[in-house]
Amino acid sequence: MPMILFKAFSALLSYPTADMRAALAEISRVVEASPLISAREKRELGALMRELGEGDTLTAEARYVDLFDRGRSLSLHLFEHLHGESRDRGAAMVELKQLYEAAGFELVSHELPDYLPVVLEYLSCRDLSEARDLLADCAHILAAITRSLIARQSRYAAVLQALLVIAGEKPLNAAEIKPVKEHHAALDRDWAEQPAFEEPPGGRPKP
């Protein structure tokens, strides 16, 4: 059943709980058996799964949070990349939720409809043509996230690269993307909050 690959990808992009890490061997078998991706993508995904299985769960969880929860460029909420926090994002999420409901699925998790693991979970229950169409529609977003992951030399890029291939796109050439190393204080300045008070030239902030 080729569509189970999307369920495997959903798990790989989700928070790496102990249960998720315990399922890595099963996820690996799904990836290896899939006809939707090439041997190259399978090798890269294998490296990611080996990394996810290394060390303790707390280390894996901390690595995940450090990567995905500290900046917009790596957000797994797809509409974040299109609309930020504008009203348009809310309208787009309502439309996506209605798509799920029209297909007979009710979103029961606490995650938002545009969260990529949720989208992939939905696609695992649909046919391949619909999955490819939806992935093609958001290929530019997937490519942007992939680029940011490659720049940070993250093996999570393997999942996004595989999704691009399934969408009919070429995977990104990692050699053409300059690596970056960012300190936490400098991560994605577009997420930086504006100060609550204005700093006067002389020192102390004033209301």
N, C-alpha and C positions, 0 to 999 in steps of 0.2 A: 504493500500500500504506500505509494510514493508520497501522499500528502502528509503522512505522519512526520516527514522531515520538518515541516513547519512547526509541529509541536516540539520537536527536538530543539529547533532554533529558539523557540519561545523560552524553553527551559534554560538554554545557555545564556540568554540575555537577561534572565531574571536574577533577582538577588540570590547569591549562592548559599542557600541554607544547607544544613547538614543533609536533609532529605534530597535536595537537588544534587549534591556532591555524591551521595550514595547511588544515584541513578546514572552516573557518568558512563559506566560500562554499557548500560542499555542504550543510552543516547549514542554512544560510539558505534554500536552495532547498527542503529538506524541510519546514521550518517554513511557508514561504509556500504550499506546495502542500497542506498538511494541511487537511482539512475539520473537524477536531476542535476547533479554536479559532477565535475571532473575530478580526476585523481589529484590534481593540484589543489583544488579547494578542500578535498578530503584531508590532505596532508596538513594544511594550515589549520583546519578545524581540530585535527588530532593534537596538534601542538597546544592549541587553546585548552582542550580538555585535560591534557596532561598538566598544564599549569594550574587549572582549576582544582585538580586533585592533589596538588602539592601542599604541604604544610597543614595547619589547622584551619578550622572553619572561620575563626575570628580574623585570621590573616586574609583569607579570601574575601570575607565580607568588607573588611577595611579597604582592600584594594578596589573593590567594586564601588563603594561609596566615594572614594577618592577620585575615581575616574568619571562616574556618571552623574554624581549629585553636586558637582561644584561649578558647573558652567553650562551655558545655553548651547554651546557648539557641540556638546556631547550628550545633550538631553535625548532620551529615548521617547519623549513625547513629540510625535511628528509635527503637530500643528504649532508647537513652540517655535519651530524654525520658520514657519510661514507667517504667523500672526503675533508672536510674542504673547503678551497678556491682554491683547485688544479684544473687543467684543466679537470680532470676526472669528476668533478661535472658539469661543463658546458656541457660535452658530454652526461652525464646522463640526464640532464634537456632537452636537445634537443630531446633525445629519448623519454622522457616522454611526451613532447609537441607533438611529432609525434603520440604517442598513442592516445592522445586526438583528434587530427585532423583526424586520421584514423577512429575514431568513429563518426566523424561529428561535433566535438565541436571545437570552436575557443576560445582561452584564450583571453578575452577582459579586464580583470582587470589588475592592475599594479603589482599584486603579481606574484612571480615566480612559475613555474609549480610544484615544489616540496613542496610548502607550504601546510601543512596538511589540512587546511580548503578547499583549492582548490581541492586537491585529493578527499576529502570526497564529495564535490559538484559534482565532476565527477562520483563518485561511486553511488550517489543517482539517476543517470540516467542510470545505467547499471543493469545487472541482479545479483542476489545474489551470484552465483557461481564465477563470475568474481571478485566481491567485496571481497569475502573470499580469493580467490587466491592472489589478490594484497596485501591484508592486511597480509596474511601469509608470503608473500615475504619480507615484511618490519617489521615483528613481533619483530625481535630483536631490531630494532630502537624504535619501540613503547614501548617495555619493558624498554629500557634504559631511555626514557623520563619519563615513568611512575615512575620508581625508583627515579629519581631526584625530581619529583613532590611529591611523598610520603615522601621523606626525608625532604622536605621543608614544609610538612604538608599542602599541597595545595589540595583543593577539586577538582581542575581541573583534578586530577588523575582519577576521576570517568569516564571521557570520554575515556581516554586511556585504562583503565581497561575493559570497555565495548567493545572497539574495539578488544582487545586481545581475549575476549570471542568469539566474532563473527568470528575471524580468526581461532578459534579452539584451542586456547592456554588457559592455566590456568591463571587466574588473579594473580598478585603478592600478596604475603602475607605481608601486611603492618607491621605486628609485627616483621618481620625479617629484617626490614630496619631501620637503626639508623637515628633518626632525626638530621638535621643539621640546624644551624642558622648562616648565613654568612652575614658579613657586605658588603656593596657595594664595598668597596675597595678590598675585597678579592674574589669577585665573579669570578669564572672560570678564573683562571690565564692563561689558554691557549688562552684567548682572549686579554690578556694584550699586548699593543703595545710596541715594543722595543724603547728605548730612541733615539732621533735624534742625541744626542751628547754623547760622552764618558765622564764619570765623572772621572777626575784625582784624585789621592790620596789626593791632597792638597785642593780641594774645587771646584772652578768654572769649569763648563763644557767647553770642547774645541771642535772645529769642528772635 
